[in-house]
Amino acid sequence: MTMPEELDTMRITACKAEEDYKLWLRFEDGLEGRVFLGNLLEIGAFQLWRDVREFEKVSVDPETATVTWDGGIRLDADILYHDVKANQIRRTRGETPPVVG
């Protein structure tokens, strides 16, 4: 029995920190896009990112295929996938994408 596509975990294959706390992502199905993460700066462990050099240390965990930072910060790949996809739909409609969080 196969699961519906929306229940499959989307794996992140590449990422890059960009200016203004934006994160560019590429997923295994080829979807690419950006999410804004600056709104997380006031929350717990994310305060580490106030030093932008810490935010720039993002990498893809080879085991979980999601983004990770020093200090144990990990973001859910499925939520990021949904946000990237939603942002692309909004852009095609000429809408401004919301922030993640």
N, CA, C and O atoms as a GROMACS GRO file, in nm:
protein
  404
    1MET      N    1   0.084  -0.117   0.000
    1MET     CA    2   0.000   0.000   0.000
    1MET      C    3   0.090   0.124   0.000
    1MET      O    4   0.181   0.135   0.082
    2THR      N    5   0.064   0.215  -0.090
    2THR     CA    6   0.143   0.338  -0.095
    2THR      C    7   0.069   0.449  -0.022
    2THR      O    8  -0.054   0.452  -0.016
    3MET      N    9   0.148   0.539   0.033
    3MET     CA   10   0.088   0.651   0.106
    3MET      C   11   0.066   0.767   0.011
    3MET      O   12   0.139   0.782  -0.087
    4PRO      N   13  -0.032   0.850   0.038
    4PRO     CA   14  -0.053   0.969  -0.045
    4PRO      C   15   0.071   1.057  -0.043
    4PRO      O   16   0.143   1.062   0.057
    5GLU      N   17   0.098   1.126  -0.154
    5GLU     CA   18   0.217   1.208  -0.168
    5GLU      C   19   0.233   1.308  -0.055
    5GLU      O   20   0.346   1.330  -0.010
    6GLU      N   21   0.125   1.368  -0.009
    6GLU     CA   22   0.138   1.470   0.093
    6GLU      C   23   0.184   1.414   0.228
    6GLU      O   24   0.224   1.491   0.315
    7LEU      N   25   0.180   1.282   0.246
    7LEU     CA   26   0.227   1.222   0.370
    7LEU      C   27   0.372   1.176   0.360
    7LEU      O   28   0.432   1.143   0.462
    8ASP      N   29   0.428   1.172   0.242
    8ASP     CA   30   0.568   1.136   0.225
    8ASP      C   31   0.656   1.247   0.279
    8ASP      O   32   0.624   1.365   0.264
    9THR      N   33   0.765   1.210   0.344
    9THR     CA   34   0.859   1.309   0.393
    9THR      C   35   0.944   1.357   0.277
    9THR      O   36   1.005   1.277   0.205
   10MET      N   37   0.948   1.488   0.259
   10MET     CA   38   1.031   1.547   0.154
   10MET      C   39   1.171   1.568   0.207
   10MET      O   40   1.189   1.632   0.311
   11ARG      N   41   1.268   1.516   0.137
   11ARG     CA   42   1.407   1.527   0.180
   11ARG      C   43   1.470   1.650   0.116
   11ARG      O   44   1.451   1.677  -0.002
   12ILE      N   45   1.546   1.723   0.196
   12ILE     CA   46   1.621   1.838   0.148
   12ILE      C   47   1.754   1.789   0.093
   12ILE      O   48   1.825   1.714   0.159
   13THR      N   49   1.788   1.832  -0.028
   13THR     CA   50   1.913   1.789  -0.090
   13THR      C   51   2.019   1.899  -0.091
   13THR      O   52   2.137   1.869  -0.106
   14ALA      N   53   1.979   2.024  -0.075
   14ALA     CA   54   2.075   2.136  -0.073
   14ALA      C   55   2.013   2.254   0.000
   14ALA      O   56   1.892   2.271   0.001
   15CYS      N   57   2.099   2.336   0.060
   15CYS     CA   58   2.052   2.456   0.127
   15CYS      C   59   2.162   2.560   0.127
   15CYS      O   60   2.280   2.528   0.113
   16LYS      N   61   2.121   2.686   0.143
   16LYS     CA   62   2.218   2.795   0.149
   16LYS      C   63   2.155   2.911   0.225
   16LYS      O   64   2.042   2.952   0.197
   17ALA      N   65   2.230   2.962   0.322
   17ALA     CA   66   2.186   3.081   0.394
   17ALA      C   67   2.206   3.201   0.303
   17ALA      O   68   2.309   3.215   0.237
   18GLU      N   69   2.106   3.289   0.300
   18GLU     CA   70   2.114   3.411   0.221
   18GLU      C   71   2.093   3.530   0.314
   18GLU      O   72   2.060   3.513   0.432
   19GLU      N   73   2.112   3.650   0.261
   19GLU     CA   74   2.101   3.767   0.347
   19GLU      C   75   1.960   3.785   0.399
   19GLU      O   76   1.864   3.733   0.342
   20ASP      N   77   1.949   3.860   0.507
   20ASP     CA   78   1.823   3.890   0.574
   20ASP      C   79   1.752   3.764   0.624
   20ASP      O   80   1.629   3.756   0.621
   21TYR      N   81   1.829   3.667   0.670
   21TYR     CA   82   1.778   3.544   0.729
   21TYR      C   83   1.685   3.466   0.636
   21TYR      O   84   1.586   3.408   0.680
   22LYS      N   85   1.719   3.467   0.510
   22LYS     CA   86   1.647   3.383   0.414
   22LYS      C   87   1.727   3.255   0.394
   22LYS      O   88   1.850   3.256   0.396
   23LEU      N   89   1.656   3.147   0.375
   23LEU     CA   90   1.719   3.018   0.351
   23LEU      C   91   1.668   2.964   0.218
   23LEU      O   92   1.548   2.945   0.199
   24TRP      N   93   1.763   2.938   0.127
   24TRP     CA   94   1.730   2.876  -0.002
   24TRP      C   95   1.738   2.726   0.016
   24TRP      O   96   1.832   2.676   0.078
   25LEU      N   97   1.639   2.654  -0.038
   25LEU     CA   98   1.632   2.510  -0.023
   25LEU      C   99   1.603   2.442  -0.156
   25LEU      O  100   1.533   2.496  -0.241
   26ARG      N  101   1.658   2.321  -0.171
   26ARG     CA  102   1.620   2.235  -0.284
   26ARG      C  103   1.580   2.100  -0.224
   26ARG      O  104   1.648   2.046  -0.137
   27PHE      N  105   1.467   2.048  -0.274
   27PHE     CA  106   1.414   1.922  -0.226
   27PHE      C  107   1.436   1.812  -0.329
   27PHE      O  108   1.463   1.841  -0.446
   28GLU      N  109   1.423   1.687  -0.286
   28GLU     CA  110   1.453   1.574  -0.372
   28GLU      C  111   1.365   1.567  -0.497
   28GLU      O  112   1.404   1.506  -0.596
   29ASP      N  113   1.248   1.628  -0.494
   29ASP     CA  114   1.161   1.627  -0.612
   29ASP      C  115   1.192   1.742  -0.708
   29ASP      O  116   1.124   1.759  -0.809
   30GLY      N  117   1.296   1.822  -0.674
   30GLY     CA  118   1.336   1.933  -0.761
   30GLY      C  119   1.280   2.068  -0.721
   30GLY      O  120   1.324   2.170  -0.775
   31LEU      N  121   1.186   2.073  -0.628
   31LEU     CA  122   1.132   2.200  -0.582
   31LEU      C  123   1.244   2.282  -0.518
   31LEU      O  124   1.320   2.230  -0.436
   32GLU      N  125   1.254   2.409  -0.556
   32GLU     CA  126   1.352   2.500  -0.498
   32GLU      C  127   1.281   2.628  -0.458
   32GLU      O  128   1.182   2.668  -0.520
   33GLY      N  129   1.333   2.691  -0.354
   33GLY     CA  130   1.276   2.819  -0.314
   33GLY      C  131   1.336   2.867  -0.185
   33GLY      O  132   1.426   2.806  -0.129
   34ARG      N  133   1.282   2.980  -0.139
   34ARG     CA  134   1.333   3.047  -0.020
   34ARG      C  135   1.225   3.061   0.086
   34ARG      O  136   1.106   3.073   0.057
   35VAL      N  137   1.273   3.060   0.211
   35VAL     CA  138   1.186   3.090   0.324
   35VAL      C  139   1.257   3.192   0.411
   35VAL      O  140   1.380   3.193   0.418
   36PHE      N  141   1.181   3.278   0.476
   36PHE     CA  142   1.235   3.378   0.567
   36PHE      C  143   1.226   3.323   0.708
   36PHE      O  144   1.119   3.283   0.752
   37LEU      N  145   1.340   3.321   0.780
   37LEU     CA  146   1.343   3.266   0.914
   37LEU      C  147   1.376   3.369   1.022
   37LEU      O  148   1.390   3.334   1.139
   38GLY      N  149   1.388   3.496   0.983
   38GLY     CA  150   1.425   3.600   1.076
   38GLY      C  151   1.328   3.619   1.190
   38GLY      O  152   1.366   3.670   1.296
   39ASN      N  153   1.204   3.580   1.171
   39ASN     CA  154   1.104   3.595   1.276
   39ASN      C  155   1.126   3.496   1.391
   39ASN      O  156   1.059   3.506   1.494
   40LEU      N  157   1.217   3.402   1.375
   40LEU     CA  158   1.245   3.306   1.481
   40LEU      C  159   1.353   3.354   1.578
   40LEU      O  160   1.379   3.288   1.678
   41LEU      N  161   1.415   3.468   1.550
   41LEU     CA  162   1.529   3.517   1.628
   41LEU      C  163   1.502   3.539   1.776
   41LEU      O  164   1.596   3.540   1.856
   42GLU      N  165   1.378   3.556   1.815
   42GLU     CA  166   1.344   3.584   1.955
   42GLU      C  167   1.308   3.458   2.032
   42GLU      O  168   1.276   3.465   2.151
   43ILE      N  169   1.314   3.342   1.968
   43ILE     CA  170   1.268   3.218   2.029
   43ILE      C  171   1.387   3.131   2.072
   43ILE      O  172   1.467   3.091   1.987
   44GLY      N  173   1.398   3.104   2.198
   44GLY     CA  174   1.493   3.008   2.254
   44GLY      C  175   1.627   2.996   2.183
   44GLY      O  176   1.702   3.093   2.172
   45ALA      N  177   1.655   2.876   2.134
   45ALA     CA  178   1.784   2.845   2.071
   45ALA      C  179   1.809   2.928   1.945
   45ALA      O  180   1.924   2.946   1.905
   46PHE      N  181   1.704   2.978   1.883
   46PHE     CA  182   1.721   3.057   1.760
   46PHE      C  183   1.791   3.190   1.786
   46PHE      O  184   1.840   3.254   1.693
   47GLN      N  185   1.795   3.232   1.912
   47GLN     CA  186   1.863   3.357   1.945
   47GLN      C  187   2.011   3.351   1.909
   47GLN      O  188   2.075   3.455   1.891
   48LEU      N  189   2.066   3.231   1.898
   48LEU     CA  190   2.203   3.212   1.852
   48LEU      C  191   2.224   3.277   1.715
   48LEU      O  192   2.334   3.321   1.683
   49TRP      N  193   2.118   3.282   1.635
   49TRP     CA  194   2.128   3.337   1.499
   49TRP      C  195   2.142   3.489   1.497
   49TRP      O  196   2.168   3.547   1.392
   50ARG      N  197   2.126   3.554   1.612
   50ARG     CA  198   2.147   3.700   1.613
   50ARG      C  199   2.285   3.733   1.560
   50ARG      O  200   2.306   3.839   1.501
   51ASP      N  201   2.380   3.640   1.580
   51ASP     CA  202   2.510   3.648   1.512
   51ASP      C  203   2.489   3.580   1.378
   51ASP      O  204   2.485   3.457   1.370
   52VAL      N  205   2.476   3.657   1.274
   52VAL     CA  206   2.440   3.604   1.142
   52VAL      C  207   2.538   3.496   1.096
   52VAL      O  208   2.502   3.410   1.015
   53ARG      N  209   2.660   3.499   1.146
   53ARG     CA  210   2.757   3.395   1.109
   53ARG      C  211   2.710   3.258   1.156
   53ARG      O  212   2.740   3.157   1.092
   54GLU      N  213   2.636   3.255   1.266
   54GLU     CA  214   2.581   3.128   1.315
   54GLU      C  215   2.469   3.079   1.223
   54GLU      O  216   2.460   2.959   1.195
   55PHE      N  217   2.386   3.170   1.176
   55PHE     CA  218   2.280   3.133   1.081
   55PHE      C  219   2.340   3.077   0.953
   55PHE      O  220   2.287   2.983   0.894
   56GLU      N  221   2.452   3.135   0.911
   56GLU     CA  222   2.516   3.094   0.786
   56GLU      C  223   2.580   2.956   0.794
   56GLU      O  224   2.620   2.902   0.691
   57LYS      N  225   2.589   2.897   0.912
   57LYS     CA  226   2.648   2.764   0.929
   57LYS      C  227   2.548   2.651   0.903
   57LYS      O  228   2.572   2.537   0.943
   58VAL      N  229   2.440   2.680   0.837
   58VAL     CA  230   2.339   2.578   0.807
   58VAL      C  231   2.398   2.469   0.718
   58VAL      O  232   2.484   2.494   0.634
   59SER      N  233   2.349   2.348   0.740
   59SER     CA  234   2.389   2.236   0.655
   59SER      C  235   2.274   2.136   0.647
   59SER      O  236   2.177   2.145   0.723
   60VAL      N  237   2.285   2.042   0.555
   60VAL     CA  238   2.186   1.936   0.543
   60VAL      C  239   2.240   1.814   0.617
   60VAL      O  240   2.349   1.767   0.587
   61ASP      N  241   2.163   1.764   0.712
   61ASP     CA  242   2.200   1.643   0.784
   61ASP      C  243   2.184   1.524   0.689
   61ASP      O  244   2.074   1.502   0.638
   62PRO      N  245   2.290   1.448   0.663
   62PRO     CA  246   2.280   1.338   0.567
   62PRO      C  247   2.186   1.226   0.611
   62PRO      O  248   2.132   1.154   0.526
   63GLU      N  249   2.167   1.208   0.741
   63GLU     CA  250   2.078   1.102   0.788
   63GLU      C  251   1.931   1.140   0.779
   63GLU      O  252   1.849   1.061   0.732
   64THR      N  253   1.898   1.261   0.823
   64THR     CA  254   1.758   1.302   0.828
   64THR      C  255   1.715   1.383   0.706
   64THR      O  256   1.596   1.403   0.684
   65ALA      N  257   1.812   1.430   0.628
   65ALA     CA  258   1.786   1.510   0.508
   65ALA      C  259   1.702   1.633   0.539
   65ALA      O  260   1.611   1.670   0.464
   66THR      N  261   1.733   1.697   0.651
   66THR     CA  262   1.673   1.824   0.684
   66THR      C  263   1.784   1.922   0.721
   66THR      O  264   1.900   1.882   0.735
   67VAL      N  265   1.750   2.049   0.738
   67VAL     CA  266   1.852   2.149   0.770
   67VAL      C  267   1.881   2.146   0.919
   67VAL      O  268   1.794   2.120   1.002
   68THR      N  269   2.007   2.175   0.950
   68THR     CA  270   2.052   2.172   1.089
   68THR      C  271   2.159   2.277   1.112
   68THR      O  272   2.230   2.317   1.020
   69TRP      N  273   2.170   2.320   1.236
   69TRP     CA  274   2.272   2.416   1.279
   69TRP      C  275   2.336   2.364   1.406
   69TRP      O  276   2.282   2.274   1.471
   70ASP      N  277   2.451   2.421   1.441
   70ASP     CA  278   2.513   2.392   1.570
   70ASP      C  279   2.414   2.427   1.680
   70ASP      O  280   2.328   2.513   1.663
   71GLY      N  281   2.426   2.360   1.791
   71GLY     CA  282   2.335   2.386   1.902
   71GLY      C  283   2.211   2.300   1.896
   71GLY      O  284   2.121   2.315   1.979
   72GLY      N  285   2.205   2.208   1.800
   72GLY     CA  286   2.092   2.116   1.792
   72GLY      C  287   1.969   2.169   1.722
   72GLY      O  288   1.862   2.109   1.732
   73ILE      N  289   1.980   2.280   1.653
   73ILE     CA  290   1.865   2.335   1.582
   73ILE      C  291   1.840   2.255   1.455
   73ILE      O  292   1.930   2.238   1.373
   74ARG      N  293   1.718   2.208   1.441
   74ARG     CA  294   1.673   2.136   1.320
   74ARG      C  295   1.535   2.189   1.285
   74ARG      O  296   1.454   2.220   1.373
   75LEU      N  297   1.509   2.199   1.156
   75LEU     CA  298   1.376   2.242   1.112
   75LEU      C  299   1.312   2.128   1.034
   75LEU      O  300   1.380   2.057   0.959
   76ASP      N  301   1.184   2.113   1.050
   76ASP     CA  302   1.109   2.005   0.986
   76ASP      C  303   1.105   2.024   0.835
   76ASP      O  304   1.057   2.127   0.786
   77ALA      N  305   1.156   1.926   0.762
   77ALA     CA  306   1.163   1.934   0.616
   77ALA      C  307   1.024   1.945   0.553
   77ALA      O  308   1.007   2.016   0.454
   78ASP      N  309   0.927   1.876   0.608
   78ASP     CA  310   0.792   1.881   0.551
   78ASP      C  311   0.730   2.019   0.563
   78ASP      O  312   0.665   2.067   0.470
   79ILE      N  313   0.751   2.084   0.677
   79ILE     CA  314   0.698   2.220   0.694
   79ILE      C  315   0.769   2.315   0.599
   79ILE      O  316   0.705   2.400   0.537
   80LEU      N  317   0.901   2.301   0.588
   80LEU     CA  318   0.975   2.387   0.494
   80LEU      C  319   0.928   2.365   0.351
   80LEU      O  320   0.913   2.460   0.275
   81TYR      N  321   0.904   2.239   0.314
   81TYR     CA  322   0.856   2.208   0.179
   81TYR      C  323   0.722   2.278   0.154
   81TYR      O  324   0.702   2.342   0.050
   82HIS      N  325   0.632   2.265   0.249
   82HIS     CA  326   0.500   2.329   0.236
   82HIS      C  327   0.515   2.480   0.219
   82HIS      O  328   0.448   2.541   0.136
   83ASP      N  329   0.604   2.541   0.300
   83ASP     CA  330   0.623   2.686   0.294
   83ASP      C  331   0.682   2.730   0.161
   83ASP      O  332   0.638   2.830   0.104
   84VAL      N  333   0.781   2.656   0.111
   84VAL     CA  334   0.841   2.690  -0.019
   84VAL      C  335   0.737   2.680  -0.130
   84VAL      O  336   0.726   2.768  -0.215
   85LYS      N  337   0.660   2.572  -0.127
   85LYS     CA  338   0.557   2.551  -0.230
   85LYS      C  339   0.450   2.661  -0.222
   85LYS      O  340   0.408   2.714  -0.324
   86ALA      N  341   0.407   2.694  -0.101
   86ALA     CA  342   0.306   2.799  -0.084
   86ALA      C  343   0.360   2.934  -0.131
   86ALA      O  344   0.287   3.012  -0.194
   87ASN      N  345   0.487   2.963  -0.100
   87ASN     CA  346   0.547   3.089  -0.144
   87ASN      C  347   0.551   3.099  -0.295
   87ASN      O  348   0.527   3.206  -0.351
   88GLN      N  349   0.579   2.988  -0.363
   88GLN     CA  350   0.582   2.990  -0.510
   88GLN      C  351   0.443   3.014  -0.567
   88GLN      O  352   0.427   3.088  -0.664
   89ILE      N  353   0.343   2.954  -0.508
   89ILE     CA  354   0.205   2.975  -0.555
   89ILE      C  355   0.166   3.122  -0.536
   89ILE      O  356   0.106   3.182  -0.626
   90ARG      N  357   0.200   3.179  -0.421
   90ARG     CA  358   0.167   3.319  -0.395
   90ARG      C  359   0.238   3.411  -0.495
   90ARG      O  360   0.179   3.509  -0.542
   91ARG      N  361   0.362   3.380  -0.526
   91ARG     CA  362   0.437   3.465  -0.620
   91ARG      C  363   0.375   3.460  -0.759
   91ARG      O  364   0.368   3.562  -0.828
   92THR      N  365   0.329   3.343  -0.801
   92THR     CA  366   0.267   3.334  -0.933
   92THR      C  367   0.136   3.413  -0.937
   92THR      O  368   0.091   3.454  -1.044
   93ARG      N  369   0.075   3.432  -0.822
   93ARG     CA  370  -0.047   3.512  -0.813
   93ARG      C  371  -0.018   3.659  -0.787
   93ARG      O  372  -0.109   3.742  -0.783
   94GLY      N  373   0.111   3.692  -0.768
   94GLY     CA  374   0.149   3.830  -0.741
   94GLY      C  375   0.132   3.872  -0.597
   94GLY      O  376   0.131   3.991  -0.566
   95GLU      N  377   0.119   3.773  -0.507
   95GLU     CA  378   0.102   3.802  -0.366
   95GLU      C  379   0.237   3.802  -0.296
   95GLU      O  380   0.333   3.743  -0.346
   96THR      N  381   0.245   3.868  -0.183
   96THR     CA  382   0.367   3.868  -0.101
   96THR      C  383   0.366   3.748  -0.010
   96THR      O  384   0.268   3.728   0.063
   97PRO      N  385   0.473   3.665  -0.012
   97PRO     CA  386   0.475   3.548   0.076
   97PRO      C  387   0.486   3.588   0.223
   97PRO      O  388   0.554   3.685   0.256
   98PRO      N  389   0.420   3.512   0.312
   98PRO     CA  390   0.431   3.541   0.455
   98PRO      C  391   0.563   3.488   0.508
   98PRO      O  392   0.635   3.416   0.439
   99VAL      N  393   0.594   3.522   0.632
   99VAL     CA  394   0.714   3.470   0.698
   99VAL      C  395   0.682   3.333   0.756
   99VAL      O  396   0.566   3.302   0.784
  100VAL      N  397   0.785   3.251   0.775
  100VAL     CA  398   0.769   3.119   0.834
  100VAL      C  399   0.762   3.135   0.984
  100VAL      O  400   0.828   3.222   1.041
  101GLY      N  401   0.684   3.052   1.048
  101GLY     CA  402   0.687   3.051   1.195
  101GLY      C  403   0.555   3.057   1.257
  101GLY      O  404   0.545   3.056   1.380
   0.00000   0.00000   0.00000
